[in-house]
């Protein structure tokens, strides 16, 4: 729950910043000089890109959460089977072992969104965020039936 509160607070701060920056861009455009108009357009476009990025990130997070709830209802959520250091950090060798199992599971069933979801969790535990995100995107597309290509873990 703390993560959700943090996310919404940061999203609200970003939206406030986007509104402030966009309004400054409009003010620069309204001045109408050859220098301020291009700057105003640039300042106005940047918040639009930020809003798009925030929207995409929110959609991704909501879809991943939806899959997690469904997998939990089926009893298929990955259990935390990782060893930890005395400080509570994930043991790297343990994460690698779990990752190898999840990767083999996904290779055996490449069209099962559940396998891709669990692989995404294993990538995250191994601190490979980029691949975790790609694996989760694959799980979402397989679940929603929007995947038109094969994929390898």
C-alpha positions in Angstrom: 0.0 0.0 0.0 2.9 2.3 0.8 4.1 1.9 -2.8 0.8 2.9 -4.2 0.6 6.0 -2.0 4.2 7.0 -3.1 3.2 6.4 -6.8 0.1 8.6 -6.6 2.0 11.4 -4.7 4.8 11.4 -7.3 2.3 11.3 -10.1 0.4 14.2 -8.7 3.6 16.2 -8.3 4.5 15.4 -12.0 1.1 16.4 -13.2 1.4 19.7 -11.3 4.8 20.2 -12.9 3.4 19.4 -16.3 0.7 22.0 -15.9 3.2 24.6 -14.7 5.6 24.0 -17.5 2.8 23.8 -20.1 1.4 27.2 -18.9 4.9 28.7 -19.2 5.1 27.4 -22.7 1.8 29.0 -23.6 3.0 32.3 -22.2 6.2 32.1 -24.3 4.1 31.4 -27.4 1.8 34.3 -26.7 4.7 36.7 -26.6 5.0 36.0 -30.3 8.7 36.9 -30.9 10.9 34.8 -33.2 12.8 33.6 -30.1 10.0 32.9 -27.7 7.7 31.0 -30.0 10.1 28.1 -30.7 11.1 28.0 -27.0 7.4 28.1 -26.0 6.6 25.2 -28.3 9.5 23.1 -26.9 8.4 23.9 -23.3 4.8 23.0 -24.2 5.7 19.7 -25.9 7.9 18.4 -23.1 5.0 18.1 -20.6 2.9 16.3 -23.3 5.6 13.7 -23.6 5.7 13.4 -19.8 2.0 12.9 -19.6 2.1 10.2 -22.3 5.0 8.5 -20.4 3.1 8.7 -17.1 0.0 7.3 -18.8 1.9 4.4 -20.3 3.6 3.6 -17.0 0.3 3.6 -15.2 -1.4 1.4 -17.8 1.5 -1.1 -17.5 1.4 -1.1 -13.7 -2.4 -1.6 -13.6 -2.2 -4.5 -16.2 0.6 -6.2 -14.2 -1.4 -5.8 -11.0 -4.4 -7.3 -12.7 -2.4 -10.3 -13.8 -0.9 -10.7 -10.3 -4.4 -10.7 -8.8 -5.6 -13.4 -11.3 -2.5 -15.5 -10.7 -3.0 -15.2 -6.9 -6.6 -16.3 -7.2 -5.4 -19.4 -9.1 -2.7 -20.1 -6.5 0.0 -19.6 -9.0 1.9 -16.5 -7.7 5.6 -17.2 -7.2 6.4 -17.8 -3.5 9.4 -16.0 -2.1 11.8 -18.9 -2.2 14.9 -16.8 -2.2 17.6 -17.0 0.4 18.5 -13.6 1.9 21.6 -12.2 3.5 21.6 -11.2 7.2 20.8 -7.6 6.1 17.7 -8.8 4.2 19.1 -8.5 0.6 18.4 -11.3 -1.9 21.3 -13.7 -2.2 22.5 -13.5 -5.8 23.1 -17.3 -6.2 19.6 -18.0 -4.9 18.2 -15.5 -7.4 20.2 -17.1 -10.2 18.9 -20.6 -9.3 15.2 -19.4 -9.3 15.8 -17.5 -12.5 17.2 -20.7 -14.2 14.1 -22.6 -13.2 11.7 -19.9 -14.4 13.5 -19.5 -17.7 13.3 -23.3 -18.3 9.6 -23.2 -17.4 9.0 -20.4 -19.9 10.9 -22.2 -22.6 8.7 -25.3 -22.1 5.5 -23.2 -22.3 6.3 -20.0 -24.3 2.7 -19.2 -24.9 1.7 -19.3 -21.2 1.4 -15.8 -19.7 1.7 -17.3 -16.2 5.2 -18.5 -17.0 6.2 -15.1 -18.4 4.8 -13.4 -15.3 6.9 -15.6 -13.0 9.9 -15.1 -15.3 9.4 -11.3 -15.0 9.5 -11.7 -11.2 12.7 -13.7 -11.4 14.3 -11.1 -13.6 13.3 -8.4 -11.1 14.7 -10.4 -8.2 18.0 -10.8 -10.2 18.0 -7.0 -10.6 17.5 -7.0 -14.4 14.8 -4.4 -14.6 14.8 -4.0 -18.4 14.3 -7.7 -19.0 11.7 -7.9 -16.2 9.7 -5.2 -17.9 9.9 -6.9 -21.3 8.9 -10.3 -19.8 5.9 -8.6 -18.0 4.9 -6.9 -21.2 5.0 -10.3 -22.9 2.8 -11.8 -20.2 0.3 -9.0 -20.5 0.1 -9.3 -24.3 -0.3 -13.1 -24.1 -3.0 -12.7 -21.4 -4.9 -10.1 -23.3 -4.5 -11.9 -26.7 -2.7 -9.0 -28.3 0.6 -10.9 -29.0 1.2 -11.7 -32.6 4.8 -12.9 -32.4 6.8 -15.6 -30.8 9.3 -14.7 -28.0 12.3 -16.2 -26.3 13.0 -15.7 -22.6 
